[in-house]
């Protein structure tokens, strides 16, 4: 299901299937790639529990082989949506029998999209539900941006990240 959050600056639509951003608009300007199967059908998939490909599409854990597609399974999973606000939406993916067929770990993945002025903030929290196993994972976003926006060519555009991005590990 598509959910929308908005404020006076931005309107952002997110699909609960994959917790994927579907649109980032300011007025009549669409900033997010709108998907074209000729080039790339996605818009902004969430990559979890891996980013990239496994050699041969599989890995071995505790003597058992597991298959996993490129970028993991989050992008093809239905997320639970909790308490939508006009400017914030948390989405939750919890391990289950299906996820454990390819990733034998107990986890909760929480992704929250929120608006602060003209800024979209995307927060990821991964919780290890096991008291005995370490939770190996990587997580990432794969957004496509809609360029060129106004004239010019693709090479005229750059993305700048404002400041450091420091992962936080919280051990309890």
Backbone as JSON Lines, residues from 0, in Angstrom:
{"i":0,"aa":"X","n":[0.84,-1.18,0.0],"ca":[0.0,0.0,0.0],"c":[0.89,1.24,0.0]}
{"i":1,"aa":"X","n":[0.52,2.21,-0.78],"ca":[1.27,3.47,-0.86],"c":[0.77,4.42,0.23]}
{"i":2,"aa":"X","n":[1.71,4.98,0.99],"ca":[1.4,5.95,2.04],"c":[2.13,7.24,1.71]}
{"i":3,"aa":"X","n":[1.53,8.36,2.08],"ca":[2.13,9.67,1.78],"c":[2.28,10.49,3.04]}
{"i":4,"aa":"X","n":[3.45,11.1,3.2],"ca":[3.69,12.08,4.24],"c":[4.0,13.39,3.53]}
{"i":5,"aa":"X","n":[3.65,14.5,4.19],"ca":[3.9,15.79,3.53],"c":[3.94,16.92,4.53]}
{"i":6,"aa":"X","n":[4.57,17.98,4.1],"ca":[4.56,19.24,4.83],"c":[4.51,20.36,3.78]}
{"i":7,"aa":"X","n":[4.78,21.58,4.17],"ca":[4.67,22.69,3.22],"c":[5.75,22.66,2.14]}
{"i":8,"aa":"X","n":[6.8,21.86,2.33],"ca":[7.91,21.81,1.37],"c":[7.91,20.58,0.48]}
{"i":9,"aa":"X","n":[7.56,19.42,1.05],"ca":[7.7,18.16,0.34],"c":[6.47,17.27,0.5]}
{"i":10,"aa":"X","n":[6.27,16.43,-0.51],"ca":[5.29,15.35,-0.44],"c":[6.05,14.09,-0.83]}
{"i":11,"aa":"X","n":[6.03,13.08,0.06],"ca":[6.8,11.86,-0.13],"c":[5.87,10.66,-0.04]}
{"i":12,"aa":"X","n":[5.92,9.8,-1.05],"ca":[5.11,8.58,-1.06],"c":[6.03,7.38,-0.89]}
{"i":13,"aa":"X","n":[5.6,6.43,-0.02],"ca":[6.37,5.24,0.3],"c":[5.45,4.03,0.17]}
{"i":14,"aa":"X","n":[5.96,2.97,-0.45],"ca":[5.21,1.73,-0.59],"c":[5.56,0.81,0.58]}
{"i":15,"aa":"X","n":[4.55,0.26,1.25],"ca":[4.82,-0.67,2.35],"c":[5.46,-1.95,1.82]}
{"i":16,"aa":"X","n":[5.29,-2.25,0.54],"ca":[5.97,-3.39,-0.06],"c":[7.41,-2.97,-0.34]}
{"i":17,"aa":"X","n":[8.32,-3.43,0.49],"ca":[9.73,-3.09,0.34],"c":[10.14,-1.8,1.03]}
{"i":18,"aa":"X","n":[9.2,-1.08,1.65],"ca":[9.49,0.21,2.28],"c":[10.2,1.14,1.29]}
{"i":19,"aa":"X","n":[9.83,1.03,0.02],"ca":[10.5,1.76,-1.05],"c":[9.88,3.13,-1.27]}
{"i":20,"aa":"X","n":[10.74,4.14,-1.33],"ca":[10.28,5.46,-1.73],"c":[9.72,5.38,-3.14]}
{"i":21,"aa":"X","n":[8.57,5.99,-3.38],"ca":[7.94,5.98,-4.69],"c":[7.93,7.37,-5.33]}
{"i":22,"aa":"X","n":[7.96,8.41,-4.49],"ca":[7.92,9.77,-5.02],"c":[8.46,10.73,-3.97]}
{"i":23,"aa":"X","n":[9.22,11.71,-4.43],"ca":[9.66,12.84,-3.6],"c":[9.39,14.08,-4.43]}
{"i":24,"aa":"X","n":[8.36,14.83,-4.02],"ca":[7.94,16.0,-4.81],"c":[8.01,17.28,-3.99]}
{"i":25,"aa":"X","n":[8.38,18.32,-4.69],"ca":[8.27,19.68,-4.17],"c":[7.57,20.47,-5.26]}
{"i":26,"aa":"X","n":[6.32,20.86,-4.98],"ca":[5.52,21.51,-6.02],"c":[5.33,20.56,-7.18]}
{"i":27,"aa":"X","n":[5.68,20.98,-8.38],"ca":[5.52,20.13,-9.55],"c":[6.8,19.37,-9.91]}
{"i":28,"aa":"X","n":[7.85,19.52,-9.1],"ca":[9.13,18.86,-9.4],"c":[9.2,17.51,-8.71]}
{"i":29,"aa":"X","n":[9.41,16.46,-9.5],"ca":[9.61,15.1,-8.98],"c":[11.11,14.84,-8.94]}
{"i":30,"aa":"X","n":[11.63,14.54,-7.74],"ca":[13.06,14.31,-7.58],"c":[13.46,12.84,-7.72]}
{"i":31,"aa":"X","n":[12.52,11.94,-7.56],"ca":[12.84,10.52,-7.58],"c":[12.58,9.92,-8.96]}
{"i":32,"aa":"X","n":[13.49,9.1,-9.43],"ca":[13.32,8.34,-10.66],"c":[11.98,7.6,-10.57]}
{"i":33,"aa":"X","n":[11.2,7.61,-11.62],"ca":[9.87,7.02,-11.59],"c":[9.79,5.62,-12.18]}
{"i":34,"aa":"X","n":[10.92,5.0,-12.42],"ca":[10.95,3.62,-12.87],"c":[10.58,3.48,-14.34]}
{"i":35,"aa":"X","n":[11.44,2.84,-15.08],"ca":[11.21,2.54,-16.48],"c":[11.87,1.2,-16.75]}
{"i":36,"aa":"X","n":[11.07,0.16,-17.01],"ca":[11.64,-1.17,-17.19],"c":[12.68,-1.27,-18.3]}
{"i":37,"aa":"X","n":[12.68,-0.32,-19.22],"ca":[13.69,-0.32,-20.27],"c":[15.09,-0.14,-19.67]}
{"i":38,"aa":"X","n":[15.17,0.66,-18.57],"ca":[16.46,0.96,-17.96],"c":[16.58,0.34,-16.57]}
{"i":39,"aa":"X","n":[15.62,0.67,-15.71],"ca":[15.62,0.19,-14.32],"c":[14.22,0.4,-13.78]}
{"i":40,"aa":"X","n":[13.54,-0.66,-13.37],"ca":[12.14,-0.58,-12.97],"c":[11.95,-0.02,-11.56]}
{"i":41,"aa":"X","n":[12.97,-0.14,-10.71],"ca":[12.82,0.29,-9.32],"c":[12.97,1.8,-9.17]}
{"i":42,"aa":"X","n":[12.76,2.25,-7.95],"ca":[12.89,3.68,-7.65],"c":[13.89,3.92,-6.54]}
{"i":43,"aa":"X","n":[13.73,3.19,-5.43],"ca":[14.63,3.37,-4.3],"c":[14.55,2.16,-3.37]}
{"i":44,"aa":"X","n":[14.97,0.98,-3.83],"ca":[14.84,-0.2,-2.98],"c":[15.73,-0.15,-1.74]}
{"i":45,"aa":"X","n":[15.26,-0.82,-0.69],"ca":[16.02,-0.99,0.55],"c":[16.83,-2.28,0.41]}
{"i":46,"aa":"X","n":[18.13,-2.2,0.69],"ca":[19.02,-3.35,0.57],"c":[19.29,-3.91,1.96]}
{"i":47,"aa":"X","n":[18.78,-5.12,2.22],"ca":[18.95,-5.78,3.52],"c":[18.6,-7.24,3.36]}
{"i":48,"aa":"X","n":[19.31,-8.14,3.93],"ca":[20.45,-8.04,4.84],"c":[21.81,-8.01,4.17]}
{"i":49,"aa":"X","n":[21.83,-7.87,2.84],"ca":[23.11,-7.69,2.15],"c":[22.98,-6.57,1.14]}
{"i":50,"aa":"X","n":[24.11,-5.98,0.82],"ca":[24.2,-5.02,-0.28],"c":[25.13,-5.67,-1.31]}
{"i":51,"aa":"X","n":[24.59,-5.93,-2.47],"ca":[25.39,-6.56,-3.51],"c":[25.01,-8.02,-3.69]}
{"i":52,"aa":"X","n":[25.92,-8.77,-4.31],"ca":[25.69,-10.17,-4.64],"c":[26.58,-11.07,-3.79]}
{"i":53,"aa":"X","n":[26.05,-12.26,-3.53],"ca":[26.86,-13.3,-2.92],"c":[27.51,-14.12,-4.04]}
{"i":54,"aa":"X","n":[28.71,-14.58,-3.81],"ca":[29.39,-15.42,-4.79],"c":[28.55,-16.68,-5.0]}
{"i":55,"aa":"X","n":[28.12,-16.9,-6.23],"ca":[27.28,-18.05,-6.53],"c":[25.86,-17.95,-5.98]}
{"i":56,"aa":"X","n":[25.51,-16.77,-5.44],"ca":[24.15,-16.57,-4.91],"c":[23.88,-17.29,-3.62]}
{"i":57,"aa":"X","n":[24.95,-17.75,-2.92],"ca":[24.72,-18.49,-1.68],"c":[25.83,-18.23,-0.67]}
{"i":58,"aa":"X","n":[25.55,-18.61,0.58],"ca":[26.54,-18.57,1.65],"c":[26.28,-19.76,2.57]}
{"i":59,"aa":"X","n":[27.26,-20.06,3.4],"ca":[27.14,-21.17,4.34],"c":[27.23,-20.62,5.75]}
{"i":60,"aa":"X","n":[26.27,-21.03,6.58],"ca":[26.26,-20.63,7.99],"c":[26.01,-21.89,8.82]}
{"i":61,"aa":"X","n":[26.94,-22.16,9.73],"ca":[26.86,-23.34,10.6],"c":[26.62,-24.63,9.8]}
{"i":62,"aa":"X","n":[27.34,-24.73,8.68],"ca":[27.3,-25.94,7.89],"c":[26.1,-26.08,6.96]}
{"i":63,"aa":"X","n":[25.23,-25.11,6.93],"ca":[24.04,-25.14,6.07],"c":[24.18,-24.08,4.98]}
{"i":64,"aa":"X","n":[23.88,-24.46,3.73],"ca":[23.91,-23.51,2.62],"c":[22.59,-22.76,2.52]}
{"i":65,"aa":"X","n":[22.68,-21.45,2.3],"ca":[21.5,-20.59,2.13],"c":[21.64,-19.84,0.82]}
{"i":66,"aa":"X","n":[20.55,-19.71,0.09],"ca":[20.5,-18.94,-1.15],"c":[19.98,-17.54,-0.83]}
{"i":67,"aa":"X","n":[20.53,-16.53,-1.47],"ca":[20.0,-15.18,-1.3],"c":[20.23,-14.39,-2.58]}
{"i":68,"aa":"X","n":[19.19,-13.73,-3.05],"ca":[19.28,-12.91,-4.25],"c":[20.06,-11.63,-3.99]}
{"i":69,"aa":"X","n":[20.44,-10.97,-5.06],"ca":[21.14,-9.7,-4.97],"c":[20.39,-8.73,-4.05]}
{"i":70,"aa":"X","n":[21.11,-8.09,-3.18],"ca":[20.61,-7.07,-2.25],"c":[19.64,-7.61,-1.2]}
{"i":71,"aa":"X","n":[19.51,-8.91,-1.04],"ca":[18.69,-9.46,0.04],"c":[17.21,-9.46,-0.26]}
{"i":72,"aa":"X","n":[16.4,-9.54,0.8],"ca":[14.96,-9.76,0.64],"c":[14.07,-8.61,1.09]}
{"i":73,"aa":"X","n":[14.6,-7.6,1.73],"ca":[13.74,-6.52,2.24],"c":[12.94,-5.86,1.12]}
{"i":74,"aa":"X","n":[13.55,-5.66,-0.01],"ca":[12.88,-4.97,-1.12],"c":[11.68,-5.75,-1.65]}
{"i":75,"aa":"X","n":[11.6,-7.05,-1.35],"ca":[10.48,-7.87,-1.79],"c":[9.61,-8.32,-0.63]}
{"i":76,"aa":"X","n":[9.65,-7.59,0.48],"ca":[8.89,-7.96,1.68],"c":[7.86,-6.89,2.02]}
{"i":77,"aa":"X","n":[6.75,-7.33,2.56],"ca":[5.73,-6.39,3.03],"c":[6.09,-5.92,4.44]}
{"i":78,"aa":"X","n":[6.18,-4.61,4.61],"ca":[6.5,-4.02,5.9],"c":[5.21,-3.65,6.62]}
{"i":79,"aa":"X","n":[5.22,-3.78,7.93],"ca":[4.09,-3.36,8.75],"c":[4.22,-1.86,8.98]}
{"i":80,"aa":"X","n":[3.12,-1.16,8.83],"ca":[3.12,0.29,9.0],"c":[2.48,0.62,10.34]}
{"i":81,"aa":"X","n":[3.18,1.44,11.12],"ca":[2.69,1.82,12.44],"c":[2.43,3.32,12.48]}
{"i":82,"aa":"X","n":[1.45,3.72,13.2],"ca":[1.1,5.11,13.54],"c":[1.61,6.17,12.56]}
{"i":83,"aa":"X","n":[0.97,6.27,11.44],"ca":[1.34,7.27,10.44],"c":[0.99,8.66,10.95]}
{"i":84,"aa":"X","n":[1.93,9.57,10.84],"ca":[1.68,10.98,11.11],"c":[1.74,11.7,9.77]}
{"i":85,"aa":"X","n":[1.35,12.94,9.73],"ca":[1.38,13.68,8.47],"c":[2.8,13.84,7.94]}
{"i":86,"aa":"X","n":[3.8,13.86,8.85],"ca":[5.18,14.1,8.41],"c":[6.14,12.98,8.79]}
{"i":87,"aa":"X","n":[5.62,11.81,9.19],"ca":[6.49,10.72,9.6],"c":[5.77,9.39,9.45]}
{"i":88,"aa":"X","n":[6.53,8.36,9.03],"ca":[5.95,7.03,8.9],"c":[7.01,5.97,9.21]}
{"i":89,"aa":"X","n":[6.78,5.2,10.28],"ca":[7.67,4.08,10.58],"c":[7.16,2.8,9.92]}
{"i":90,"aa":"X","n":[8.1,1.99,9.41],"ca":[7.76,0.72,8.76],"c":[8.63,-0.37,9.37]}
{"i":91,"aa":"X","n":[8.02,-1.53,9.63],"ca":[8.68,-2.59,10.38],"c":[8.67,-3.9,9.59]}
{"i":92,"aa":"X","n":[9.82,-4.56,9.55],"ca":[9.93,-5.92,9.01],"c":[10.53,-6.78,10.11]}
{"i":93,"aa":"X","n":[9.82,-7.85,10.47],"ca":[10.26,-8.76,11.52],"c":[10.53,-10.12,10.9]}
{"i":94,"aa":"X","n":[11.59,-10.75,11.36],"ca":[11.93,-12.08,10.84],"c":[10.76,-13.03,11.04]}
{"i":95,"aa":"X","n":[10.64,-13.97,10.11],"ca":[9.59,-14.98,10.19],"c":[10.1,-16.23,9.46]}
{"i":96,"aa":"X","n":[9.24,-17.23,9.32],"ca":[9.65,-18.46,8.65],"c":[10.17,-18.21,7.24]}
{"i":97,"aa":"X","n":[9.55,-17.28,6.52],"ca":[9.97,-17.0,5.15],"c":[11.36,-16.37,5.1]}
{"i":98,"aa":"X","n":[11.62,-15.35,5.95],"ca":[12.94,-14.71,5.93],"c":[14.01,-15.7,6.39]}
{"i":99,"aa":"X","n":[13.65,-16.6,7.32],"ca":[14.65,-17.53,7.85],"c":[15.01,-18.64,6.86]}
{"i":100,"aa":"X","n":[14.26,-18.77,5.78],"ca":[14.66,-19.72,4.73],"c":[15.95,-19.28,4.05]}
{"i":101,"aa":"X","n":[16.18,-17.96,4.0],"ca":[17.4,-17.46,3.36],"c":[18.34,-16.75,4.35]}
{"i":102,"aa":"X","n":[17.85,-16.45,5.54],"ca":[18.62,-15.67,6.53],"c":[18.18,-16.15,7.91]}
{"i":103,"aa":"X","n":[18.91,-17.12,8.5],"ca":[18.45,-17.8,9.71],"c":[18.69,-17.03,11.0]}
{"i":104,"aa":"X","n":[18.22,-15.8,11.04],"ca":[18.45,-14.94,12.2],"c":[17.14,-14.27,12.61]}
{"i":105,"aa":"X","n":[17.03,-13.96,13.9],"ca":[15.86,-13.26,14.43],"c":[16.19,-11.78,14.52]}
{"i":106,"aa":"X","n":[15.37,-10.96,13.87],"ca":[15.65,-9.53,13.79],"c":[14.36,-8.73,13.67]}
{"i":107,"aa":"X","n":[14.49,-7.43,13.89],"ca":[13.48,-6.46,13.52],"c":[14.2,-5.35,12.77]}
{"i":108,"aa":"X","n":[13.71,-5.05,11.57],"ca":[14.23,-3.93,10.78],"c":[13.17,-2.84,10.81]}
{"i":109,"aa":"X","n":[13.55,-1.69,11.32],"ca":[12.63,-0.55,11.38],"c":[13.2,0.57,10.51]}
{"i":110,"aa":"X","n":[12.37,1.05,9.59],"ca":[12.75,2.17,8.73],"c":[11.73,3.27,8.95]}
{"i":111,"aa":"X","n":[12.2,4.45,9.3],"ca":[11.31,5.58,9.51],"c":[11.67,6.69,8.53]}
{"i":112,"aa":"X","n":[10.67,7.11,7.78],"ca":[10.81,8.27,6.89],"c":[10.14,9.44,7.58]}
{"i":113,"aa":"X","n":[10.84,10.57,7.67],"ca":[10.25,11.75,8.29],"c":[10.71,13.01,7.57]}
{"i":114,"aa":"X","n":[9.89,14.03,7.68],"ca":[10.17,15.31,7.04],"c":[10.51,16.34,8.1]}
{"i":115,"aa":"X","n":[11.58,17.08,7.85],"ca":[11.94,18.23,8.68],"c":[12.22,19.37,7.73]}
{"i":116,"aa":"X","n":[11.26,20.27,7.6],"ca":[11.38,21.34,6.63],"c":[11.45,20.76,5.23]}
{"i":117,"aa":"X","n":[12.47,21.17,4.46],"ca":[12.63,20.68,3.09],"c":[13.57,19.47,3.02]}
{"i":118,"aa":"X","n":[13.72,18.76,4.15],"ca":[14.62,17.62,4.23],"c":[13.85,16.33,4.52]}
{"i":119,"aa":"X","n":[14.16,15.28,3.76],"ca":[13.64,13.95,4.01],"c":[14.7,13.19,4.8]}
{"i":120,"aa":"X","n":[14.32,12.66,5.95],"ca":[15.23,11.88,6.78],"c":[14.78,10.42,6.75]}
{"i":121,"aa":"X","n":[15.73,9.55,6.51],"ca":[15.46,8.11,6.49],"c":[16.33,7.47,7.57]}
{"i":122,"aa":"X","n":[15.69,6.89,8.58],"ca":[16.42,6.25,9.68],"c":[16.21,4.75,9.64]}
{"i":123,"aa":"X","n":[17.28,4.0,9.79],"ca":[17.23,2.55,9.81],"c":[17.67,2.07,11.2]}
{"i":124,"aa":"X","n":[16.92,1.17,11.79],"ca":[17.32,0.52,13.04],"c":[17.16,-0.98,12.85]}
{"i":125,"aa":"X","n":[18.22,-1.71,13.12],"ca":[18.19,-3.16,13.05],"c":[18.39,-3.68,14.47]}
{"i":126,"aa":"X","n":[17.45,-4.51,14.93],"ca":[17.51,-5.06,16.27],"c":[17.71,-6.57,16.18]}
{"i":127,"aa":"X","n":[18.71,-7.05,16.9],"ca":[18.98,-8.48,17.0],"c":[18.12,-9.05,18.11]}
{"i":128,"aa":"X","n":[17.21,-9.96,17.78],"ca":[16.32,-10.55,18.78],"c":[16.93,-11.78,19.44]}
{"i":129,"aa":"X","n":[18.1,-12.21,18.98],"ca":[18.76,-13.38,19.56],"c":[19.65,-12.97,20.71]}
{"i":130,"aa":"X","n":[19.7,-13.8,21.73],"ca":[20.62,-13.55,22.84],"c":[21.89,-14.37,22.69]}
{"i":131,"aa":"X","n":[21.95,-15.23,21.66],"ca":[23.13,-16.08,21.5],"c":[23.89,-15.84,20.2]}
{"i":132,"aa":"X","n":[23.23,-15.34,19.17],"ca":[23.88,-15.15,17.88],"c":[24.18,-13.69,17.61]}
{"i":133,"aa":"X","n":[25.33,-13.45,16.99],"ca":[25.62,-12.14,16.42],"c":[24.77,-12.02,15.15]}
{"i":134,"aa":"X","n":[24.33,-10.82,14.84],"ca":[23.49,-10.61,13.66],"c":[24.33,-9.99,12.55]}
{"i":135,"aa":"X","n":[24.81,-10.8,11.6],"ca":[25.58,-10.24,10.5],"c":[24.63,-9.63,9.46]}
{"i":136,"aa":"X","n":[24.9,-8.42,9.04],"ca":[24.05,-7.8,8.01],"c":[24.76,-6.58,7.45]}
{"i":137,"aa":"X","n":[24.29,-6.16,6.32],"ca":[24.6,-4.83,5.79],"c":[23.27,-4.24,5.35]}
{"i":138,"aa":"X","n":[23.23,-2.94,5.31],"ca":[21.98,-2.26,4.94],"c":[22.32,-1.04,4.1]}
{"i":139,"aa":"X","n":[21.45,-0.75,3.17],"ca":[21.7,0.41,2.33],"c":[20.46,0.82,1.57]}
{"i":140,"aa":"X","n":[20.54,1.96,0.96],"ca":[19.5,2.46,0.09],"c":[20.03,2.5,-1.33]}
{"i":141,"aa":"X","n":[19.15,2.4,-2.29],"ca":[19.56,2.4,-3.7],"c":[18.63,3.36,-4.46]}
{"i":142,"aa":"X","n":[18.58,4.65,-4.04],"ca":[17.66,5.58,-4.7],"c":[18.13,5.97,-6.09]}
{"i":143,"aa":"X","n":[17.17,6.11,-6.97],"ca":[17.43,6.65,-8.29],"c":[16.89,8.07,-8.33]}
{"i":144,"aa":"X","n":[17.65,8.99,-8.83],"ca":[17.2,10.38,-8.87],"c":[16.82,10.77,-10.29]}
{"i":145,"aa":"X","n":[15.87,11.63,-10.39],"ca":[15.28,12.04,-11.66],"c":[16.08,13.19,-12.25]}
{"i":146,"aa":"X","n":[17.15,12.87,-12.98],"ca":[17.96,13.92,-13.59],"c":[18.1,13.65,-15.08]}
{"i":147,"aa":"X","n":[18.19,14.66,-15.87],"ca":[18.2,16.08,-15.49],"c":[16.8,16.56,-15.1]}
{"i":148,"aa":"X","n":[16.77,17.46,-14.12],"ca":[15.5,18.02,-13.66],"c":[15.0,19.11,-14.61]}
{"i":149,"aa":"X","n":[15.89,20.05,-14.89],"ca":[15.5,21.18,-15.75],"c":[16.65,21.41,-16.73]}
{"i":150,"aa":"X","n":[16.5,20.88,-17.92],"ca":[17.53,21.09,-18.94],"c":[18.85,20.44,-18.58]}
{"i":151,"aa":"X","n":[19.83,20.67,-19.39],"ca":[21.15,20.12,-19.13],"c":[21.22,18.64,-19.41]}
{"i":152,"aa":"X","n":[22.32,18.05,-18.97],"ca":[22.55,16.62,-19.15],"c":[22.88,15.99,-17.8]}
{"i":153,"aa":"X","n":[22.82,14.69,-17.76],"ca":[23.06,13.94,-16.53],"c":[24.38,14.35,-15.86]}
{"i":154,"aa":"X","n":[25.41,14.53,-16.66],"ca":[26.74,14.84,-16.13],"c":[26.82,16.2,-15.45]}
{"i":155,"aa":"X","n":[25.79,17.05,-15.6],"ca":[25.77,18.35,-14.94],"c":[25.42,18.24,-13.45]}
{"i":156,"aa":"X","n":[25.04,17.05,-12.97],"ca":[24.52,16.89,-11.62],"c":[25.52,16.19,-10.7]}
{"i":157,"aa":"X","n":[25.49,16.59,-9.44],"ca":[26.32,15.98,-8.39],"c":[25.45,15.8,-7.15]}
{"i":158,"aa":"X","n":[25.84,14.85,-6.32],"ca":[25.18,14.66,-5.03],"c":[26.22,14.94,-3.96]}
{"i":159,"aa":"X","n":[25.86,15.78,-3.01],"ca":[26.73,16.09,-1.88],"c":[26.05,15.63,-0.61]}
{"i":160,"aa":"X","n":[26.82,14.98,0.25],"ca":[26.31,14.54,1.54],"c":[26.8,15.52,2.59]}
{"i":161,"aa":"X","n":[25.86,16.06,3.35],"ca":[26.19,17.09,4.33],"c":[26.72,16.52,5.63]}
{"i":162,"aa":"X","n":[28.03,16.43,5.75],"ca":[28.63,15.97,6.98],"c":[28.84,14.47,7.02]}
{"i":163,"aa":"X","n":[29.36,14.02,8.15],"ca":[29.68,12.61,8.31],"c":[28.44,11.79,8.57]}
{"i":164,"aa":"X","n":[28.51,10.55,8.17],"ca":[27.47,9.58,8.51],"c":[28.15,8.54,9.38]}
{"i":165,"aa":"X","n":[27.78,8.49,10.63],"ca":[28.44,7.61,11.58],"c":[27.43,6.58,12.09]}
{"i":166,"aa":"X","n":[27.66,5.3,11.73],"ca":[26.77,4.26,12.27],"c":[26.9,4.17,13.78]}
{"i":167,"aa":"X","n":[25.79,3.9,14.43],"ca":[25.81,3.74,15.88],"c":[25.48,2.3,16.23]}
{"i":168,"aa":"X","n":[26.29,1.71,17.07],"ca":[26.01,0.36,17.56],"c":[25.56,0.51,19.0]}
{"i":169,"aa":"X","n":[24.4,-0.02,19.27],"ca":[23.87,0.04,20.63],"c":[23.79,-1.37,21.16]}
{"i":170,"aa":"X","n":[24.6,-1.67,22.15],"ca":[24.59,-2.99,22.76],"c":[23.81,-2.91,24.06]}
{"i":171,"aa":"X","n":[22.88,-3.84,24.22],"ca":[22.13,-3.81,25.47],"c":[22.36,-5.04,26.29]}
